Every structure is written in structure tokens, then in C-alpha cells.
């Protein structure tokens, strides 16, 4: 996979052994980007341990910049066929297609595990994530104050996409 800058990046499965690379990646991200993804600005090893216990994780590696993105997908408890999608892309590498590539990778993984839907919970002001979801498919969005839950049906899953009732869908 190539970034728009034509410098190569590759995606591979992340393990706990990658913690030093992931930690260095988070230290290069802005406080705003960390808060958007994690709800706080300091990410600890135990956060990554927990993420790895509950989901499959991938890192995108750039030849000169190291880890430039982290993605994850894992089942949502009590909702068979629904996988949670998590993404974080380094500030300097946003809008180059790496987030979309990770999201597509995560969607393929979820589909191969029987999922019919990807779910994302994000700040409603996180326009890059909302735009990325629209590139994946046609999400159903539900506003919850300053946050939004979006569900994207996975093409080729072959199963109807049930959604959890929510008070008011947001308008796009």
C-alpha cells in the first residue's frame, strides 16, 4: 500500500511486543488527536493490553516514520455480528488514505469472523472519521449529545443489518 506521498507503508498485525513502537507513535500524536480517539491524552501500556485482549489490532508502518497508524476491530459484546472499529492516524499522515486502508483491512477481518456491521463511537465533531465511514458505506448515525454512534453495514456479509434503536438519527 502506498501513501499519497508515494513513500511505502505496510500494515501488519500488532502484538504487545510492539508497545514501544505504539508508545512512540502516541507521543508524536497531538493531544487533540489522542483525545478524539481515546478520550484522554495519555495512553498507557495497559490500555493497549486491554485493546489486544478484546480485538485484533494492526499497525501501519512507514519506512522513515515508524508507526503512523493504529487500527482495531473486535466484537461488540451482546451484539452478535457487530464489530467495533477503532482508528488513530498520526497527525502528519492524515488524509493520505492510511486510515481508509486500515478501516478496509478491519472490515475484511470482521467480515471473515461473521460480522455484518462495523460500529464506531466518536465525537460528532470528528469530521475525518465521519468522512471515512461514508467512504466505507452508508452509515446509520445516532447522535448522543456531543458524540455519535455510527453503524456501517459490511458489503458481502449476506446478513440483514439490525441496528440498536436510538432516539434520533442525525441528518447528513
Number of C-alpha atoms within 10 A of each C-alpha: 13 14 17 12 8 9 11 13 20 17 20 13 13 20 15 15 8 13 16 11 17 24 16 13 20 24 15 15 19 14 14 13 18 21 15 18 18 16 14 12 17 13 16 12 13 11 12 19 13 10 17 18 11 16 18 19 24 22 27 22 18 18 11 10 12 15 24 30 26 25 24 26 28 24 22 16 11 7 13 13 20 27 29 21 25 24 22 24 26 21 15 12 17 15 14 15 16 26 24 18 18 27 23 15 18 25 26 17 17 25 21 11 14 16 24 25 30 28 24 21 19 22 20 20 12 14 11 11 22 19 11 15 21 13 13 18 13 13 19 18 22 21 19 17 8 9 14 20 19 24 27 23 23 23 14 9 18 11 14 10 16 14 15 9 8 11 9 10 15 14 8 5
